[in-house]
Amino acid sequence: MTRVTAADYRALAAFRYELRRFLAFSERAARSADIEPQQHQLLLAVRGLPEGREPTIGAVAERLCLEHHTTVALVDKLEARGFVRRERATDDRRKVLVVIEPAGASTLDALSRLHKAHLASVGEPMLSALRAILGDLVSAGARAGASRPSPRARGPRRHPGAGPAPTRSVARR
């Protein structure tokens, strides 16, 4: 990749600023709905899991970029308020699923409506900043073309908080 230009710094800073503005709005909206921001994020993560993913504590922790025990504490608090419940999976009784209760669904729906309305009114600056960054990256990628290694050549992608990559043991004779 080429050097970082003044325009790159401005685009990155603008995008970060727009993200931070959105997150600040989201945090205020959650608190005004009498729920902590991370609890709102957990409800959204459960409801918005990719199709085919089960809402286990592990899956939700991954989506929130949190440790397992932190996610358990969030579920405990939401369960105490009647927003979620734990349920054993029918296919594997060892697996515990997080299920949103009607009170949690109602709060999540209200917050999601607020967030969509907010993004409809202020989303363009965020998109402009992202386009400025991606335009450069897409152009650089197109120039690099086939010189980039395939995903297999680079190895598997790891979650940023997943810790060190496992080491391969080499048998010695």
C-alpha positions as CSV (number, residue, x, y, z in Angstrom):
1,M,0.0,0.0,0.0
2,T,1.1,3.5,-0.7
3,R,2.0,6.1,1.9
4,V,-0.7,7.7,4.1
5,T,-1.6,11.1,2.8
6,A,-3.1,14.1,4.6
7,A,-6.4,13.3,2.9
8,D,-6.2,9.7,4.3
9,Y,-5.8,11.1,7.8
10,R,-8.7,13.4,7.3
11,A,-10.9,10.6,6.0
12,L,-10.0,8.3,8.8
13,A,-10.5,11.0,11.4
14,A,-13.9,12.0,9.8
15,F,-15.1,8.4,9.9
16,R,-13.9,7.9,13.5
17,Y,-15.7,11.1,14.4
18,E,-19.0,10.0,12.8
19,L,-18.7,6.5,14.4
20,R,-18.1,8.1,17.8
21,R,-21.1,10.5,17.3
22,F,-23.3,7.5,16.5
23,L,-22.1,5.5,19.5
24,A,-22.6,8.5,21.8
25,F,-26.2,8.8,20.4
26,S,-26.7,5.1,20.9
27,E,-25.4,5.2,24.5
28,R,-27.7,8.1,25.4
29,A,-30.7,6.4,23.7
30,A,-30.1,3.2,25.7
31,R,-29.8,5.0,29.0
32,S,-33.0,7.1,28.3
33,A,-34.8,3.7,27.7
34,D,-33.5,2.7,31.2
35,I,-31.1,0.1,29.9
36,E,-27.3,0.1,29.9
37,P,-25.6,0.4,26.5
38,Q,-24.0,-3.0,26.7
39,Q,-27.3,-4.5,27.6
40,H,-28.9,-2.9,24.5
41,Q,-26.0,-4.2,22.4
42,L,-26.5,-7.7,23.8
43,L,-30.2,-7.7,22.9
44,L,-29.3,-6.5,19.4
45,A,-26.6,-9.1,19.0
46,V,-29.0,-11.9,20.0
47,R,-31.8,-10.6,17.7
48,G,-29.4,-9.8,14.9
49,L,-27.2,-12.9,14.8
50,P,-26.5,-14.1,11.3
51,E,-28.9,-16.7,10.0
52,G,-28.0,-20.2,11.2
53,R,-26.1,-19.0,14.3
54,E,-27.6,-20.0,17.7
55,P,-27.7,-17.4,20.5
56,T,-25.3,-19.1,22.8
57,I,-23.3,-17.1,25.3
58,G,-20.2,-17.8,23.2
59,A,-21.7,-16.6,20.0
60,V,-23.1,-13.5,21.7
61,A,-19.7,-12.8,23.4
62,E,-18.0,-13.0,20.0
63,R,-20.4,-10.6,18.4
64,L,-19.9,-8.1,21.3
65,C,-16.1,-8.6,21.4
66,L,-16.4,-9.4,25.1
67,E,-15.1,-12.2,27.3
68,H,-17.4,-15.1,28.1
69,H,-17.7,-14.2,31.8
70,T,-18.6,-10.5,31.0
71,T,-21.4,-11.7,28.6
72,V,-22.7,-14.0,31.4
73,A,-22.9,-11.1,33.7
74,L,-24.8,-9.0,31.1
75,V,-27.2,-11.9,30.6
76,D,-27.7,-12.2,34.4
77,K,-28.7,-8.6,34.6
78,L,-31.1,-8.8,31.7
79,E,-32.5,-12.0,33.0
80,A,-33.2,-10.4,36.4
81,R,-35.1,-7.6,34.6
82,G,-37.2,-10.1,32.6
83,F,-35.6,-9.0,29.3
84,V,-34.1,-12.4,28.4
85,R,-34.2,-16.0,29.7
86,R,-31.8,-18.9,29.4
87,E,-33.1,-22.0,27.6
88,R,-31.5,-25.4,27.0
89,A,-31.1,-26.3,23.4
90,T,-33.3,-29.3,22.3
91,D,-30.5,-30.9,20.2
92,D,-27.9,-30.7,22.9
93,R,-29.0,-30.2,26.5
94,R,-25.5,-28.9,27.4
95,K,-26.0,-25.9,25.2
96,V,-27.6,-22.8,26.7
97,L,-29.4,-20.3,24.5
98,V,-30.3,-16.7,25.3
99,V,-33.9,-16.0,24.4
100,I,-35.3,-12.5,24.3
101,E,-38.5,-12.1,26.4
102,P,-41.4,-9.7,25.4
103,A,-40.1,-6.9,27.6
104,G,-36.6,-7.1,26.0
105,A,-38.1,-7.3,22.5
106,S,-40.2,-4.2,23.2
107,T,-37.2,-2.2,24.4
108,L,-35.1,-3.4,21.5
109,D,-37.7,-2.5,19.0
110,A,-38.1,1.0,20.4
111,L,-34.3,1.5,20.4
112,S,-33.9,0.1,16.9
113,R,-36.6,2.5,15.6
114,L,-34.7,5.4,17.2
115,H,-31.4,4.2,15.7
116,K,-32.8,3.8,12.2
117,A,-34.4,7.3,12.3
118,H,-31.1,8.8,13.6
119,L,-29.1,7.1,10.9
120,A,-31.6,8.3,8.2
121,S,-31.0,11.8,9.3
122,V,-27.2,11.8,10.0
123,G,-25.9,8.8,8.1
124,E,-24.7,10.6,5.0
125,P,-21.6,12.1,6.6
126,M,-20.6,8.6,7.9
127,L,-21.1,7.1,4.4
128,S,-19.1,10.0,2.8
129,A,-16.2,9.4,5.2
130,L,-16.3,5.6,4.6
131,R,-16.4,6.1,0.9
132,A,-13.4,8.4,1.1
133,I,-11.5,5.6,2.9
134,L,-12.8,2.7,0.8
135,G,-12.2,4.5,-2.5
136,D,-8.5,4.6,-1.8
137,L,-8.5,1.0,-0.5
138,V,-10.5,-0.3,-3.5
139,S,-8.2,1.5,-5.9
140,A,-5.1,0.1,-4.2
141,G,-6.6,-3.4,-4.2
142,A,-7.4,-3.2,-7.9
143,R,-3.9,-2.1,-8.7
144,A,-2.4,-4.9,-6.6
145,G,-4.7,-7.4,-8.4
146,A,-3.4,-10.9,-8.5
147,S,-0.3,-10.1,-6.5
148,R,-2.2,-10.5,-3.3
149,P,-2.0,-14.0,-1.7
150,S,-5.1,-16.0,-1.6
151,P,-6.9,-16.3,1.8
152,R,-5.6,-19.8,2.2
153,A,-2.0,-18.7,1.6
154,R,-2.5,-16.1,4.4
155,G,-3.9,-18.6,6.8
156,P,-7.2,-18.5,8.7
157,R,-8.6,-15.2,9.9
158,R,-8.7,-14.9,13.7
159,H,-10.9,-12.7,15.9
160,P,-8.9,-9.8,17.2
161,G,-9.5,-10.7,20.8
162,A,-8.9,-14.4,20.3
163,G,-5.4,-14.4,21.8
164,P,-2.3,-15.9,20.2
165,A,-2.6,-18.2,17.2
166,P,-2.3,-21.9,18.1
167,T,1.1,-23.3,17.4
168,R,1.7,-26.3,15.3
169,S,3.7,-29.1,16.8
170,V,6.3,-30.6,14.5
171,A,7.1,-34.2,14.9
172,R,10.8,-34.9,15.2
173,R,12.3,-38.2,14.3
